[in-house]
Amino acid sequence: MQKLVKFITFLMARLPLSAVLGFGKFLGWIQGSVIRHRRRDVFDALRKSFPEKSEPEIKDIARQMYRNFGMNLVEILRLAGGSLDEFKDRIAVEGREIVDQALQRGKGVFILTAHFGNWDLLGMFTVKHNYKLTIISKDLKNKTVNAMWMTLREKFGVGIIPAHNSARASLKVLKRNELIGFILDQNRPLDQGIFVDFFGRPACTSPGLAILSAQTQTPIVPVFIHRTPDGNHLLQILPIIEPPPDREPETVRLETQKYTKIIEDQIRQYPEQWIWLHRRWKTRPLDEAGVQAHPTG
């Protein structure tokens, strides 16, 4: 399997870019229309999140999402094969000075982002522009793919902190005045999250970003990357979010809601660029009897 992966990365780096992206679109079509991976979950989440959209519009968003997912994959494989210089020319950046201003405080910076656009490309591109970046990440279920992904991240200088019990390791990174990437768009188990509104429904979300930012008084900078119509990428850096004044539960909830709303705004602008495959609303609030409602979305 490892030899096959090496061959594919070698091939992806040497084919014309148009052919590689075309192959990525084909892989996305296979995933969405042939394998139909989580297709029912995708459509259910889209219908509930965009009740104002027609069924053809929902189908088009889903089709484009699967296509983008396939292109994301082949781009990372192409990068692994050695096409770094090409990607420098394919990614435009807006707002880099915001990160520099945040770093001048000397407390490190939390990067708020999501599984949006080619998010792995975002991390690798950041490091190659002389920023020290560590991301809080869970292992992928497929061990072979996970090993390749983690090796590639390490190859490009992206530090990894396991998602479980990440606080202590995060503090060490912040003391070095470096960046920590915090992906805040995944469902959390009932005992590990708090509920905030996401597309009009309660979504169980990690409070860790708000808690750590309050504890360390580290600023937060939202950063998102999205694919442009020409197939390239735009990396957008949004204004600094000041640390919460305290770690009181209501403060943490309000700040986590703020971060989640920023992610939602990005998704509403480019719905096809978010990974609707995640069961974001899987964890449900307890009812009056203390029983968790049936999972959804």
Residue pairs with C-beta under 8 A, 6 or more apart in sequence:
1 144
2 144
2 147
2 148
5 144
5 148
8 77
9 77
9 78
9 80
9 81
10 81
11 81
12 20
12 74
12 77
12 78
12 80
12 81
13 77
13 78
13 80
13 81
13 82
13 83
14 81
15 23
17 78
17 86
17 231
20 74
20 75
20 78
21 71
21 74
21 75
21 231
23 70
23 74
24 67
24 70
24 71
24 72
24 73
24 74
24 75
25 67
25 70
25 71
26 70
27 70
27 73
27 74
28 66
28 67
28 68
28 69
28 70
28 71
29 66
29 67
29 70
30 70
31 37
31 66
31 69
31 70
32 39
32 42
32 62
32 63
32 65
32 66
32 67
33 66
37 277
38 277
38 279
39 62
41 276
41 277
41 279
41 297
42 62
42 65
42 276
42 277
43 58
43 59
43 62
44 296
44 297
45 276
45 279
45 280
45 281
45 297
46 53
46 58
46 61
46 62
46 271
46 276
47 58
48 199
48 200
48 201
48 296
48 297
49 199
49 200
49 271
50 57
50 58
50 61
50 271
53 61
60 272
61 271
61 272
61 276
62 276
64 272
65 271
65 272
65 273
65 274
65 275
65 276
65 277
68 117
68 227
68 272
68 273
69 275
69 277
71 118
71 227
71 231
72 117
72 118
72 120
72 121
75 87
75 118
75 121
76 118
76 120
76 121
76 149
76 152
78 86
79 87
79 121
79 124
79 152
80 148
80 152
80 155
84 128
87 121
87 125
88 125
88 128
90 231
90 232
90 233
91 121
91 125
91 225
91 232
91 233
91 234
91 235
92 232
92 233
92 234
92 235
93 234
93 235
93 237
94 234
94 235
94 236
94 237
95 236
95 237
95 238
96 129
96 237
98 221
98 237
98 238
98 239
98 240
99 109
99 131
99 179
99 221
99 223
99 237
101 240
102 109
102 219
102 221
102 240
103 109
103 177
103 179
105 219
106 177
107 174
107 177
107 216
107 217
107 218
107 219
108 173
108 174
108 175
108 176
108 177
108 178
108 179
108 180
108 216
108 218
109 178
109 179
109 180
109 218
109 219
109 220
109 221
110 179
110 180
110 182
110 209
110 212
110 213
110 218
110 219
110 220
110 221
111 126
111 133
111 179
111 180
111 181
111 182
111 220
111 221
111 222
111 223
112 182
112 184
112 209
112 220
112 221
112 222
112 223
112 241
112 259
112 262
112 263
113 119
113 122
113 181
113 182
113 183
113 184
113 222
113 223
113 224
114 183
114 184
114 185
114 224
114 263
114 266
114 267
114 274
115 183
115 185
115 186
115 274
115 275
115 278
116 185
116 224
116 225
116 226
116 263
116 266
116 267
116 270
116 273
116 274
116 275
117 224
117 225
117 226
117 227
117 233
117 270
117 273
118 225
118 227
118 233
119 183
119 225
120 149
120 153
121 225
121 233
122 223
122 224
122 225
122 235
123 133
123 135
123 153
123 156
123 158
123 181
124 152
124 153
124 156
124 158
125 225
125 235
126 133
126 179
126 223
127 133
127 156
127 157
127 158
128 156
128 157
131 178
131 179
132 157
132 159
132 173
132 176
132 178
132 179
133 157
133 158
133 159
133 178
133 179
133 180
133 181
134 158
134 159
134 160
134 161
134 169
134 170
134 173
134 178
134 179
134 180
134 181
135 153
135 158
135 159
135 160
135 161
135 180
135 181
135 183
136 161
136 162
136 163
136 166
136 170
136 180
136 181
136 182
136 183
137 153
137 160
137 161
137 162
137 163
137 183
138 162
138 163
138 186
139 146
139 150
139 162
140 146
140 149
150 160
153 160
154 160
159 173
161 169
161 170
161 173
161 180
162 169
166 208
167 208
167 212
170 180
170 212
171 212
171 216
173 179
173 180
174 180
174 216
174 218
182 208
182 209
184 205
184 206
184 209
184 256
184 259
184 260
184 263
185 260
185 263
185 274
185 278
185 280
186 206
186 278
186 280
187 193
187 203
187 204
187 278
187 279
187 280
187 281
187 282
187 283
188 204
188 205
188 206
188 283
189 204
189 283
190 204
190 283
190 286
190 292
192 204
192 206
193 204
193 205
193 206
193 207
193 283
194 204
194 205
194 207
194 249
194 252
194 253
194 256
195 202
195 203
195 204
195 205
195 285
196 202
196 203
196 205
196 253
196 256
196 257
196 260
197 203
197 257
197 260
197 261
198 205
198 260
198 263
198 264
198 280
198 281
199 264
201 281
201 296
201 297
202 281
202 284
202 285
203 260
203 280
203 281
204 282
204 283
205 256
205 260
206 256
207 252
207 253
207 256
209 220
209 255
209 256
209 259
210 244
210 247
210 251
210 252
210 255
210 256
210 259
211 247
211 252
212 218
213 219
213 220
213 243
213 244
213 255
214 243
214 244
214 245
214 246
214 247
214 251
214 252
214 255
215 247
216 243
217 243
218 243
219 240
219 241
219 242
219 243
220 240
220 241
220 242
220 243
220 259
221 237
221 238
221 240
221 241
222 237
222 238
222 241
222 259
222 262
223 235
223 236
223 237
223 238
224 235
224 236
224 238
224 266
225 233
225 234
225 235
225 236
226 233
226 234
226 236
226 266
226 270
226 273
227 233
227 273
228 234
238 262
241 258
241 259
244 251
244 252
244 255
245 251
266 274
267 273
267 274
279 295
279 297
280 297
281 295
281 296
281 297
282 295
282 296
282 297
283 292
283 295
284 292
284 293
284 294
284 295
284 296
285 292
285 293
286 292
286 293
287 293
